[in-house]
């Protein structure tokens, strides 16, 4: 008998090898209709693949990430089949899933170019092929036969991929008239795919290398129900309205200049004010938790990053080294802050009584991103991390880790991020070459994170292979107002950099010991965080954070002086206030300033000037009545106090 253990630890027995679909049917017909793939002892399989041993399984539906990935991976193959119908001789690179949907990198036959207008006919062909209900069939093939097959197709892209695979590990998937090299898993057949939208065309270098040929990348998304596609397209329209590049321009927060360089944001006065508010907020929280601010240079000797291991791991993603007039002397634009902080720790001897040492820095770093990967503030070449590093004794590690979790929750509460997932990112046990340090230290670091999360009562998911090269981490995945996921906030445990930099402290036993290092960035990067915050709030920031909290609108030029008097009073009261004294009708001023997303609009005329008062309007809520300047100042400051109440206590 084959024993199949379900997620609730119940066991079902089968007399012969059984497929995932058969297991689902044995549970309920409804589940059998919804299930898309199956995990067998942690590996995701096709539903049609037979299980011939005792195993633990989990069935995946559309509600599971694994289910969506199976669905979208099959959809990428369906799109490739449709493209091959219209463009015989197309060569196919890779077709992975992305956060929402999939893409396929293709090399069209000579002289052929794919444009946006071609997408609709490909969509229609995909629907036609899906309705044929063609089975998606997995088969194993030898390396020699696979090379022969794709040599005959003149597809050197697949030949290159196959040449890197081990014999005995290669599989093909076939549906209808299309066969592709693939590990899977896939849907049982094409009929599961009911709604299709091809969303974009882009250029992409083969395997991400600028030295390779430029391919055509086609993006798409599919759904098991037409209604889901309708809802998704509506969300896309809303996302366009919330695009941080669009809102950032409207609110005059930041800009880019070709003369300055790609991926190098310029922060305008209002954007700088926004950043300053965020930085001051976090500095105040950090002060409560015992952090000291430090500052480090924007460059460092190449040897520093070779010691840390960053140069070996990320050298090709950095800018080229900077040579000085001195022979053999090279510097690098700082790609990370942590090596600099290690050097600060080493500046003088440390005792066990000195630990933990907590140092924080809003440090600007530089990474070379390919021009095709740059996107507004979310992917740039220069960004500022709200970086901090904690050097502690092993017995302090868990408590320090939990305190960082507390800081992240303070930030989430202040900015109304309520929907999040805590992801424990561990090493890939199958690829030890990706990491530095001893397995023993990795075991201790991973155990500390898991225990800290359990003690904080966090609901977590665990992802193998997502750890940093020097240690495991806890990542917070936030869902914004549109349901999109963003990685914001990370905490990493590191036994390895202290080893590489020979960091020490004198213990109570008078012997030398290594500290443990915690890397921590609640915002992640200021640029990316601001981009996410803009799109989450549609630019309507909490009152405590918004760059311009109040605008004073005189109804005519006669009251400009009084408007300035109001503005001066409020600014002295720590309320960020501007005056709109344009020679425009008051209705136009109201509309224009609401578009700027300024929370409070104060209208002033003869009555207000005579009584030292203001007529108050709230963005999106309308008239709030008449208040004296003093009453309004207290009203605003109370709202800010209420928003931040309890966060620092």
C-alpha positions in Angstrom: 0.0 0.0 0.0 1.1 3.6 -0.8 0.5 5.9 2.2 -0.2 9.5 1.3 0.0 12.0 4.2 -2.2 15.1 3.8 -1.4 18.6 5.3 -3.7 17.9 8.3 -1.5 14.7 9.0 -4.4 12.4 8.0 -3.3 9.4 5.9 -4.9 7.9 2.8 -3.8 4.5 1.5 -3.8 3.5 -2.2 -3.2 0.0 -3.6 -1.2 1.2 -6.6 0.6 4.4 -7.9 -1.8 7.3 -7.7 -1.8 10.8 -9.3 -2.6 14.1 -7.7 -5.8 14.3 -9.5 -6.9 10.9 -8.3 -6.1 11.9 -4.7 -8.1 15.1 -5.1 -11.1 13.1 -6.5 -10.9 10.7 -3.5 -11.3 13.8 -1.2 -14.1 15.6 -3.2 -15.2 16.2 -6.7 -15.2 20.0 -6.0 -11.6 19.9 -5.0 -10.8 17.8 -8.2 -12.2 20.6 -10.3 -10.2 23.3 -8.5 -6.8 21.7 -8.0 -4.0 22.8 -10.4 -0.9 21.0 -9.1 0.5 19.0 -6.2 3.6 19.2 -3.9 5.1 15.8 -3.3 7.6 15.9 -0.4 8.1 19.6 -1.1 8.5 19.3 -4.9 5.7 20.6 -7.2 4.5 18.0 -9.7 1.9 17.7 -12.5 -1.4 16.4 -11.3 -1.2 13.5 -13.8 2.2 12.3 -12.6 2.0 9.0 -10.6 3.2 8.8 -7.0 4.7 5.3 -6.4 6.0 5.7 -2.8 4.9 6.9 0.6 4.8 10.7 0.5 3.5 13.8 2.1 1.5 16.0 -0.3 -0.3 19.3 -0.6 -2.8 20.0 -3.3 -2.6 23.5 -4.9 -5.5 25.6 -6.2 -5.7 29.1 -7.6 -5.6 30.5 -4.1 -2.0 29.1 -3.7 1.1 30.6 -5.2 2.2 27.2 -6.5 -1.2 26.8 -8.2 -1.0 30.2 -9.9 2.6 29.5 -11.0 1.6 26.2 -12.6 -1.3 27.9 -14.3 0.8 30.7 -15.7 3.7 28.5 -16.7 1.3 26.4 -18.8 -0.1 29.7 -20.2 3.5 30.7 -21.3 3.6 27.4 -23.3 0.2 28.1 -24.8 1.4 31.6 -25.9 4.5 30.1 -27.4 2.3 27.6 -29.4 0.2 30.4 -30.7 3.2 32.5 -31.7 4.7 29.5 -33.5 1.5 29.2 -35.6 1.9 32.8 -36.9 5.7 32.9 -36.9 7.1 29.4 -37.9 10.8 29.2 -37.1 10.6 31.3 -34.0 13.3 30.3 -31.4 12.2 30.2 -27.8 14.4 31.2 -24.9 12.9 31.0 -21.4 9.2 31.4 -20.3 9.0 31.8 -16.6 6.2 33.1 -14.3 6.4 36.5 -12.7 4.5 37.9 -9.8 1.4 38.4 -11.9 1.4 36.3 -15.1 4.3 35.2 -17.2 6.6 36.1 -20.1 8.4 34.4 -22.9 11.7 35.6 -24.5 11.6 34.8 -28.2 13.8 35.3 -31.3 11.5 35.8 -34.3 12.5 34.7 -37.8 14.6 37.1 -39.9 12.7 40.3 -40.8 9.8 39.6 -38.4 8.8 42.2 -35.8 6.1 41.8 -33.2 4.1 44.9 -32.3 1.3 45.7 -29.8 -1.3 45.4 -32.6 -0.2 41.7 -33.1 -1.1 40.8 -29.5 -4.9 40.5 -30.1 -4.6 37.9 -32.8 -2.2 35.9 -30.6 -4.7 36.1 -27.7 -7.5 34.8 -30.0 -5.3 31.9 -31.2 -4.5 31.1 -27.5 -8.2 30.9 -26.7 -8.8 28.7 -29.7 -6.0 26.3 -28.7 -7.1 26.3 -25.1 -10.6 25.2 -26.1 -9.2 22.2 -27.9 -8.5 20.7 -24.4 -5.2 19.3 -25.5 -3.5 17.2 -22.9 -0.2 18.6 -21.6 2.1 15.6 -21.6 5.4 15.2 -19.7 8.2 13.0 -21.1 11.8 12.3 -20.2 14.5 12.5 -22.9 18.2 11.9 -23.1 20.6 14.9 -23.4 21.7 13.6 -26.8 18.2 13.3 -28.2 17.2 16.7 -26.8 20.2 18.3 -28.5 19.3 16.5 -31.8 15.7 17.7 -31.5 16.5 21.4 -31.1 19.4 21.3 -33.5 16.9 20.1 -36.1 14.7 23.1 -35.2 17.7 25.4 -35.5 17.0 26.7 -32.0 20.4 27.5 -30.6 18.8 29.1 -27.5 17.4 25.7 -26.4 20.7 24.0 -27.4 22.6 26.3 -25.1 20.2 25.6 -22.2 20.4 21.8 -22.8 24.2 21.8 -22.9 24.2 23.0 -19.3 21.9 20.2 -18.1 22.9 16.8 -16.7 21.8 13.7 -18.6 18.9 12.0 -17.0 17.3 15.2 -15.7 15.8 16.5 -19.0 12.1 16.6 -19.6 9.8 17.8 -22.4 6.2 18.9 -22.4 3.9 18.5 -25.4 0.5 20.0 -26.1 -1.1 19.9 -29.5 1.5 20.7 -32.1 4.0 22.3 -29.7 6.8 20.7 -27.7 9.1 22.5 -25.4 12.0 21.8 -23.1 10.7 22.3 -19.5 11.0 21.0 -15.9 7.3 21.7 -15.3 4.9 21.4 -13.6 1.9 22.0 -15.9 -1.8 21.8 -15.9 -3.4 18.5 -17.1 -4.7 20.2 -20.2 -5.2 23.5 -21.9 -8.9 23.9 -21.2 -8.3 25.2 -17.7 -7.2 28.5 -19.3 -10.4 30.6 -19.8 -9.3 34.3 -20.0 -6.2 35.7 -21.6 -4.6 39.1 -21.9 -1.2 39.8 -23.4 0.0 42.9 -21.6 3.2 44.2 -23.1 6.2 43.7 -25.4 9.7 44.6 -24.4 13.3 44.0 -25.4 15.5 41.7 -23.3 19.0 40.5 -23.8 19.4 36.7 -23.9 20.1 35.6 -20.3 20.3 39.2 -19.2 23.7 39.8 -20.7 24.2 43.0 -22.7 26.8 41.1 -24.9 24.1 38.7 -26.1 21.4 39.1 -28.7 18.4 41.2 -28.0 15.2 39.1 -27.9 11.5 40.0 -27.8 9.9 39.5 -24.5 6.1 39.1 -24.5 4.2 39.5 -21.2 0.8 38.0 -20.5 -1.6 37.0 -17.8 -4.4 34.4 -17.7 -7.2 33.4 -15.4 -9.5 30.4 -14.9 -12.6 32.7 -15.0 -13.4 35.6 -17.3 -14.6 37.7 -14.3 -11.1 37.5 -12.8 -9.6 39.1 -15.9 -12.2 41.9 -15.8 -11.3 42.6 -12.2 -7.6 42.5 -13.0 -7.9 44.9 -15.9 -9.9 47.3 -13.6 -7.1 47.0 -11.1 -4.5 47.9 -13.8 -6.5 51.0 -14.7 -6.4 52.1 -11.1 -2.7 51.2 -10.9 -2.1 53.6 -13.8 -3.7 56.4 -11.9 -1.6 55.5 -8.9 1.7 55.1 -10.8 4.3 56.8 -8.6 6.1 58.3 -11.7 2.9 60.1 -12.6 1.9 61.2 -9.1 5.5 62.1 -8.3 5.6 64.5 -11.3 2.1 66.0 -10.4 3.2 66.5 -6.8 6.7 67.7 -7.8 8.4 65.1 -5.5 11.3 63.8 -7.8 12.6 63.8 -11.3 15.1 62.2 -13.6 17.5 64.0 -16.0 19.3 62.4 -19.0 22.1 64.9 -18.4 22.6 63.5 -14.8 22.2 59.9 -15.9 19.8 57.0 -16.0 18.5 55.6 -12.7 19.8 58.6 -10.7 16.8 60.3 -9.1 16.8 64.0 -8.2 14.7 64.8 -5.2 12.8 68.1 -5.5 12.0 70.3 -2.4 8.7 68.6 -1.7 10.2 65.1 -2.1 13.1 66.0 0.0 10.7 67.2 2.7 8.9 63.9 2.5 12.1 61.9 2.8 13.2 64.1 5.7 9.9 63.4 7.6 10.4 59.7 7.1 14.0 59.8 8.2 13.2 61.9 11.3 10.4 59.6 12.2 12.7 56.5 12.0 15.6 58.3 13.8 13.2 59.1 16.7 12.1 55.4 16.9 15.8 54.3 16.7 16.8 56.6 19.5 14.2 54.9 21.7 15.8 51.6 20.9 19.4 52.6 21.6 20.8 53.2 18.1 23.7 55.6 17.4 23.8 57.4 14.0 27.0 57.0 11.9 28.1 58.4 8.5 30.3 56.6 6.0 31.9 57.7 2.7 30.3 57.0 -0.7 33.3 55.0 -1.8 35.6 52.4 -0.3 38.8 50.6 -1.2 38.1 47.5 -3.4 39.9 45.4 -0.8 37.1 46.3 1.7 34.5 44.7 -0.5 36.7 41.7 -1.3 37.1 41.1 2.5 33.3 41.2 2.9 32.6 39.0 -0.1 30.4 41.5 -1.9 32.9 42.1 -4.7 33.0 38.4 -5.5 29.2 38.0 -5.4 28.2 41.4 -6.8 31.2 42.8 -8.6 29.7 42.6 -12.0 26.6 44.4 -10.8 28.7 47.3 -9.4 30.1 50.2 -11.3 33.6 49.8 -12.5 36.4 50.4 -10.0 37.7 54.0 -9.7 41.5 54.2 -10.3 43.5 56.9 -8.5 46.9 58.4 -9.6 48.6 56.0 -7.1 49.7 52.8 -8.7 47.5 49.8 -7.9 45.0 51.9 -5.9 41.3 51.2 -6.7 38.1 52.3 -5.1 34.5 51.3 -5.6 31.3 53.2 -5.4 29.8 51.8 -2.2 27.4 48.9 -3.0 26.7 48.1 0.7 27.0 49.9 4.0 27.8 46.9 6.2 31.6 46.6 5.5 32.0 50.2 6.6 30.1 49.5 9.8 32.3 46.5 10.5 35.3 48.8 10.3 33.7 51.2 12.8 33.1 48.3 15.2 36.8 47.4 14.9 37.9 50.9 15.7 38.6 50.1 19.4 38.4 47.0 21.7 35.0 45.9 22.8 33.9 44.2 26.0 30.9 41.9 26.5 29.5 44.8 28.6 29.6 47.1 25.5 27.3 44.8 23.5 24.9 45.2 21.8 26.4 47.9 19.6 23.6 49.4 17.4 24.7 51.7 14.6 22.4 53.2 12.0 22.9 55.2 8.8 20.8 56.5 6.0 23.6 55.4 3.6 23.5 56.0 -0.2 24.8 53.0 -2.2 25.3 52.4 -5.9 24.5 49.4 -8.1 24.8 49.1 -11.8 21.4 48.1 -13.1 20.9 47.5 -16.8 19.0 50.3 -18.5 16.1 48.0 -19.5 15.6 47.1 -15.8 15.3 50.7 -14.5 11.8 51.7 -13.5 11.0 55.0 -11.7 12.1 54.9 -8.1 11.6 51.1 -7.7 14.7 50.2 -9.7 17.5 52.8 -9.7 21.3 52.9 -9.7 21.6 55.2 -6.7 19.5 54.6 -3.6 19.6 55.3 0.2 19.1 52.5 2.6 17.8 53.0 6.1 20.6 50.7 7.1 21.5 49.6 10.6 23.8 46.9 12.0 23.6 45.4 15.4 26.7 43.7 16.9 25.6 41.5 19.8 26.5 38.4 21.8 25.0 35.1 20.8 22.9 35.1 24.0 21.5 38.6 23.0 20.6 37.6 19.4 17.0 36.5 19.7 16.0 39.5 21.9 17.7 42.0 19.5 16.0 40.3 16.5 12.6 40.6 18.2 13.2 44.3 18.9 13.8 44.9 15.2 10.5 43.2 14.5 8.9 45.7 16.9 10.4 48.7 15.0 9.0 47.4 11.7 5.6 47.1 13.2 5.8 50.7 14.4 6.5 51.8 10.9 3.7 49.7 9.4 1.2 51.1 12.0 2.3 54.7 11.3 1.8 54.3 7.5 -1.3 52.1 7.6 0.3 48.9 6.1 -2.0 46.3 7.6 -1.8 43.4 5.1 1.5 41.7 5.3 3.2 38.3 5.3 6.4 37.5 7.1 8.7 35.4 5.0 11.6 33.4 6.5 14.2 33.2 3.8 16.6 30.3 4.2 19.5 28.9 2.2 19.0 26.3 -0.5 20.4 23.1 0.8 21.0 21.8 -2.7 23.3 24.8 -3.6 25.8 25.3 -0.8 28.2 27.1 -3.2 25.9 30.2 -3.2 26.7 30.9 0.4 29.7 31.8 2.6 30.3 30.5 6.1 30.1 27.2 7.9 27.0 25.0 8.0 27.1 25.2 11.8 26.8 29.0 11.8 24.0 28.8 9.3 22.2 26.3 11.4 22.4 28.7 14.5 21.3 31.7 12.4 18.3 30.0 10.9 17.2 28.5 14.3 17.4 32.0 15.9 15.1 33.5 13.2 12.6 30.7 13.4 12.4 30.8 17.2 12.1 34.6 17.3 9.2 34.5 14.9 7.5 31.8 16.9 7.9 33.8 20.1 6.5 37.0 18.4 3.5 34.9 17.2 4.1 35.8 13.6 2.3 34.0 10.8 5.2 33.1 8.5 5.9 31.3 5.2 9.3 29.7 4.6 11.2 30.0 1.3 14.3 28.0 0.6 17.0 29.6 -1.5 16.0 33.2 -0.7 18.6 33.9 2.0 21.4 36.5 1.5 24.7 35.0 0.6 26.0 35.6 4.1 22.9 34.7 6.2 19.2 33.9 6.5 16.7 36.7 6.8 13.1 37.6 7.6 11.4 39.6 4.8 8.1 41.4 5.2 5.9 41.2 2.1 3.3 44.0 2.1 0.1 44.1 0.1 -0.9 47.6 -1.0 -4.3 49.1 -1.5 -4.6 47.3 -4.9 -3.6 43.9 -3.5 -0.1 44.0 -5.0 2.8 42.5 -3.0 6.0 44.4 -2.2 9.0 43.4 -0.2 9.4 46.0 2.5 11.5 45.6 5.6 14.2 43.0 6.0 16.1 41.6 9.0 19.2 39.3 8.4 21.3 37.3 10.8 25.0 37.1 10.0 27.7 35.0 11.7 29.9 35.3 8.6 30.9 38.9 8.2 32.2 39.1 11.8 34.4 36.1 10.8 35.7 37.7 7.6 36.4 41.0 9.4 37.8 39.3 12.5 35.4 41.2 14.8 35.9 40.4 18.5 34.8 41.3 22.0 36.3 40.2 25.3 33.9 38.0 27.2 33.3 37.6 30.9 35.8 34.8 30.8 38.5 37.2 29.5 38.7 35.3 26.2 38.1 36.7 22.7 34.7 35.9 21.1 33.0 36.7 17.8 29.9 38.9 17.9 26.8 38.1 15.8 25.7 40.7 13.3 22.1 41.7 12.5 21.5 43.6 9.3 18.3 45.6 9.4 16.5 48.0 7.0 12.8 48.6 7.8 12.2 50.8 4.8 14.6 48.9 2.6 15.5 51.8 0.4 14.1 55.3 0.7 13.5 55.4 -3.1 11.6 52.1 -3.4 9.7 52.7 -0.1 8.5 56.2 -1.3 7.4 54.6 -4.6 5.3 52.0 -2.8 3.9 54.5 -0.4 2.8 56.8 -3.2 1.0 54.0 -5.0 -0.5 52.6 -1.8 -1.9 56.0 -0.8 -2.4 57.4 -4.3 -0.3 60.3 -3.0 -2.6 61.1 -0.1 -0.1 60.6 2.6 -0.9 60.6 6.4 -1.1 64.2 7.6 2.1 63.9 9.8 4.1 62.9 6.7 2.7 64.9 3.8 5.1 67.6 2.5 2.5 70.4 2.4 -0.1 70.0 5.1 -2.0 73.2 4.4 -2.5 75.7 1.6 -4.1 79.1 2.2 -6.3 80.4 -0.6 -7.1 84.1 -0.6 -10.3 84.8 -2.5 -8.8 87.8 -4.1 -5.5 89.8 -4.2 -6.9 92.1 -1.4 -6.4 89.2 1.1 -2.9 88.1 0.0 -1.3 89.8 3.0 -3.7 88.1 5.4 -3.1 84.8 3.8 0.7 85.3 4.3 0.0 86.2 8.0 -1.9 82.9 8.4 0.9 80.9 6.7 3.5 82.5 8.9 1.6 81.7 12.1 1.0 78.1 11.1 4.6 77.5 10.0 5.8 78.9 13.4 3.4 76.3 14.9 5.2 73.5 13.0 2.5 73.1 10.4 3.9 73.0 6.8 1.9 75.7 5.0 2.0 77.4 1.6 0.0 80.2 0.0 -1.6 80.1 -3.4 -1.8 83.8 -4.3 -2.3 83.3 -8.0 -4.8 85.7 -9.7 -7.3 82.9 -10.2 -10.9 82.4 -9.1 -11.3 80.6 -5.8 -13.0 77.5 -7.4 -10.0 77.0 -9.7 -7.6 77.3 -6.8 -9.6 74.7 -4.8 -9.6 72.3 -7.7 -5.9 72.7 -8.5 -4.8 72.3 -4.9 -6.9 69.2 -4.4 -5.1 67.7 -7.4 -1.9 68.4 -5.5 -3.3 66.2 -2.7 -2.8 68.9 0.0 -4.9 67.7 3.0 -6.2 71.0 4.2 -7.4 74.1 2.2 -8.0 77.3 4.1 -10.1 79.9 2.3 -9.7 83.5 3.5 -11.6 86.7 2.6 -13.0 89.7 4.3 -14.8 87.9 7.1 -11.9 85.8 8.0 -9.4 88.7 7.9 -11.6 90.7 10.3 -11.9 87.9 12.8 -8.4 86.3 12.5 -10.1 83.1 11.3 -10.0 80.6 8.4 -12.7 78.6 6.5 -11.5 75.0 6.6 -11.8 72.4 3.8 -10.5 68.8 4.1 -9.3 67.0 1.0 -12.1 64.7 -0.1 -14.4 65.7 2.8 -15.4 69.3 2.0 -16.3 72.1 4.4 -15.2 71.8 8.0 -16.4 75.2 9.2 -14.8 78.4 10.5 -11.9 78.3 13.0 -9.6 80.9 14.5 -5.9 80.4 13.5 -5.2 79.2 17.0 -8.1 76.7 17.0 -7.0 75.4 13.6 -3.3 75.0 14.7 -4.4 73.0 17.7 -6.9 71.0 15.4 -4.1 70.0 13.0 -1.5 69.3 15.7 -4.0 67.0 17.5 -4.7 65.1 14.3 -0.9 64.5 13.9 -0.6 63.5 17.6 -3.4 61.1 17.3 -1.8 59.5 14.2 1.5 59.0 16.0 -0.1 58.3 19.4 1.7 55.4 21.2 4.2 54.8 18.5 7.2 56.1 20.5 6.1 54.9 24.0 
